Every structure is written in C-alpha cells, then in structure tokens.
Amino acid sequence: MSRVTIRPPRPADVPAYKEAVNRSAAHIGLWNPVEPDGLPDLLQRQGPGLRSYLIVDKADGGFVGKCNVSNIVMGRFCNAALGYDSYLPYAGTGRMTEGMRQVVDRCFADQSAGGLGLHRLEINVQPDNARSIALARRLGFRHEGFTPRMLFLDGAWRDHERFALTAEEWQPLGARNQ
C-alpha cells in the first residue's frame, strides 16, 4: 500500500509549499531553481500544456515532492516531460518513487478515466544528478541519449541525460496488485 497520494496544488497550499521548498533549498538547489514563492505563478500556468502534482504523505500530510508534467503535446505526439523536486525530510525514503509511479500512471491513463491520455514521457536529468537518474530507472524509463546545453540553470547552459517511457512499456499500478 502506498504511503503517499498525488493531487494538483491549490492556493491554500502556498504556505506549506513555501516551507517545504525553504526547508529543502540546499537539496533542490544542486539541480533546480529554488523558488519558494513560485506556487502562485505555477497555479496560474496550469492548463493544457502544464499539469502539476504534489506528492503528499498520507500519515502527516507533508509535501514529499512536486512533479510538473510540462510541454504536453497531444495530437499524433501525445508526449510530455516530467520534472520533479523532492522535499526533506522525505527524500531517500522511497515516497518520491511511490508518488512518481502514481503520476506516471495518471499520465498514461485514458482521459475518460481522469488521466492525461499520453503515449510517451521524457525525463531529462543533469548527468551528475545520480539520485534523479536512479529514480527515472526505478520507474522503468530507458536511457535515450545525451543532450548538450539543454537548459539554462544557475547561470549556464546545462547538459542533460534523456530518459523516456511509452504507455506500452508501463504496467499500470492496478495491474501490479493483481
């Protein structure tokens, strides 16, 4: 049984989100921008091209992490990119993996069932970010290649390793329990 649940962020989450990001600033800042005041803007940008999910600990209601499903393109592509941050004190407890499984499940689920109806997902990770690469692999994403100077982060263009997964490769969470 999963120790976490996922849900879209809400305006009422702003104070707890800010606290989680501030508490985890050194952890997040190694790889991603630290934006404790960024939730209101993120809420405004939600729509067909961006869906965000908070990963919430069932026992205490704390924020385990956040996942952005971005660059959502439907039509013949049905593709999106996943970007995520984990928050202390939950990092390293397996809860982020549990939550990300739920996010991937939601991404691949049919729209009629409340999912996003995607066919393919990508995760792009800086080469030295061993924990995020390990998470991508635990989720079943395969390494597809190397993208030089992909994202402008912390004042420089950063290289990324590219991982991907298609709906045909994913075993839905409900099927895992049978």
C-alpha positions as CSV (number, residue, x, y, z in Angstrom):
1,M,0.0,0.0,0.0
2,S,1.3,3.4,-0.9
3,R,2.3,5.9,1.8
4,V,1.6,8.8,-0.5
5,T,-1.1,10.3,-2.7
6,I,-0.9,12.8,-5.5
7,R,-3.1,15.8,-6.2
8,P,-3.0,19.1,-8.0
9,P,-1.7,22.1,-6.0
10,R,-4.2,24.5,-4.6
11,P,-4.0,28.2,-3.5
12,A,-4.3,27.0,0.2
13,D,-1.0,25.1,-0.3
14,V,1.1,28.3,-0.6
15,P,2.4,28.5,3.0
16,A,3.2,24.8,3.3
17,Y,4.8,24.7,-0.1
18,K,7.0,27.7,0.7
19,E,8.0,26.0,4.0
20,A,8.8,22.7,2.2
21,V,10.9,24.4,-0.5
22,N,12.8,26.6,2.0
23,R,13.5,23.5,4.2
24,S,14.8,21.7,1.1
25,A,16.7,24.6,-0.6
26,A,20.2,23.1,-0.3
27,H,18.8,19.8,-1.6
28,I,16.9,21.3,-4.5
29,G,19.4,24.0,-5.4
30,L,22.0,21.4,-6.5
31,W,20.0,20.8,-9.7
32,N,17.0,23.1,-10.0
33,P,16.0,26.7,-9.2
34,V,14.8,27.2,-5.6
35,E,11.5,29.1,-5.9
36,P,9.7,29.1,-2.5
37,D,7.3,31.8,-3.7
38,G,6.7,30.2,-7.1
39,L,3.4,28.3,-6.4
40,P,1.0,31.2,-7.2
41,D,2.7,31.6,-10.6
42,L,2.6,27.8,-11.2
43,L,-1.1,27.7,-10.3
44,Q,-1.8,30.4,-12.9
45,R,0.1,28.5,-15.6
46,Q,-1.9,25.2,-15.2
47,G,-3.7,24.2,-18.4
48,P,-3.5,22.0,-21.5
49,G,0.4,22.3,-21.7
50,L,1.2,22.0,-18.0
51,R,-0.2,19.9,-15.1
52,S,1.4,19.9,-11.7
53,Y,1.0,17.4,-8.9
54,L,2.0,17.5,-5.3
55,I,3.1,14.2,-3.7
56,V,1.6,14.2,-0.2
57,D,2.5,11.9,2.7
58,K,-0.7,10.1,3.9
59,A,0.5,9.9,7.5
60,D,1.2,13.5,8.2
61,G,0.0,15.5,5.2
62,G,3.5,16.8,4.4
63,F,4.7,17.6,0.9
64,V,7.1,14.8,-0.2
65,G,7.7,16.5,-3.6
66,K,6.3,18.1,-6.7
67,C,6.1,16.9,-10.3
68,N,5.4,19.1,-13.3
69,V,4.1,17.4,-16.4
70,S,5.1,20.0,-18.9
71,N,5.3,20.6,-22.6
72,I,2.2,18.4,-23.1
73,V,1.5,18.0,-26.7
74,M,-1.4,15.9,-27.9
75,G,-2.5,15.0,-31.4
76,R,-0.2,12.5,-33.1
77,F,2.6,13.1,-30.5
78,C,0.9,12.6,-27.1
79,N,4.1,13.4,-25.3
80,A,5.2,15.3,-22.2
81,A,8.2,15.9,-20.0
82,L,8.4,15.2,-16.3
83,G,10.3,17.5,-13.9
84,Y,10.4,16.9,-10.2
85,D,11.7,18.0,-6.8
86,S,11.7,16.0,-3.6
87,Y,11.5,17.7,-0.2
88,L,13.1,17.0,3.1
89,P,12.6,15.1,5.4
90,Y,11.1,12.6,2.9
91,A,14.0,12.4,0.4
92,G,15.5,9.0,0.4
93,T,12.5,7.2,2.0
94,G,11.0,5.8,-1.2
95,R,8.0,8.0,-1.0
96,M,9.0,10.1,-4.1
97,T,9.2,6.9,-6.1
98,E,5.7,5.8,-4.9
99,G,4.3,9.2,-5.8
100,M,6.0,9.3,-9.2
101,R,4.5,5.9,-10.0
102,Q,1.1,7.5,-9.4
103,V,2.0,10.5,-11.6
104,V,3.2,8.2,-14.5
105,D,0.0,6.2,-14.1
106,R,-2.1,9.3,-14.3
107,C,-0.2,10.5,-17.4
108,F,-0.8,7.3,-19.3
109,A,-4.4,6.7,-18.1
110,D,-7.1,7.4,-20.6
111,Q,-8.7,10.9,-20.4
112,S,-12.1,9.3,-19.9
113,A,-10.7,7.8,-16.7
114,G,-9.3,11.1,-15.4
115,G,-5.8,10.6,-16.9
116,L,-3.9,12.7,-19.4
117,G,-4.0,10.2,-22.2
118,L,-0.3,10.5,-23.1
119,H,1.7,7.9,-25.0
120,R,5.2,9.0,-24.2
121,L,7.0,10.7,-21.3
122,E,10.5,12.1,-21.0
123,I,12.7,12.8,-18.0
124,N,15.8,15.0,-18.6
125,V,18.4,14.9,-15.8
126,Q,21.8,16.6,-15.4
127,P,24.5,13.9,-15.7
128,D,25.8,14.2,-12.1
129,N,22.3,14.0,-10.5
130,A,22.6,10.3,-9.6
131,R,19.5,10.3,-7.4
132,S,17.2,11.6,-10.1
133,I,18.7,9.2,-12.7
134,A,18.2,6.3,-10.2
135,L,14.5,7.4,-9.8
136,A,14.0,7.5,-13.6
137,R,15.4,4.0,-13.9
138,R,13.3,2.7,-10.9
139,L,10.3,3.9,-12.8
140,G,11.3,1.9,-15.9
141,F,12.5,4.8,-18.0
142,R,15.1,3.8,-20.5
143,H,18.2,6.0,-21.4
144,E,17.8,7.5,-24.8
145,G,20.7,9.8,-25.1
146,F,22.6,12.9,-24.1
147,T,21.5,16.5,-24.9
148,P,24.3,19.1,-24.6
149,R,23.4,22.5,-23.3
150,M,19.7,21.7,-22.9
151,L,18.5,24.0,-20.1
152,F,19.8,27.4,-18.8
153,L,20.1,26.8,-15.0
154,D,22.2,28.6,-12.4
155,G,23.7,31.0,-15.0
156,A,24.8,28.4,-17.5
157,W,23.5,26.0,-20.2
158,R,23.5,22.5,-18.6
159,D,23.8,19.2,-20.3
160,H,21.2,16.5,-19.6
161,E,20.7,12.8,-20.0
162,R,17.4,11.9,-21.6
163,F,15.2,9.1,-20.4
164,A,11.8,8.0,-21.9
165,L,9.0,5.6,-21.4
166,T,5.9,4.8,-23.5
167,A,2.5,3.6,-22.5
168,E,3.1,0.2,-23.9
169,E,6.1,-0.2,-21.6
170,W,4.2,0.8,-18.5
171,Q,2.4,-1.6,-16.2
172,P,-0.4,0.3,-14.6
173,L,-0.5,0.4,-10.8
174,G,-3.8,-1.5,-10.7
175,A,-2.3,-4.3,-12.8
176,R,0.7,-4.6,-10.4
177,N,-1.5,-5.6,-7.5
178,Q,-3.3,-8.5,-9.3
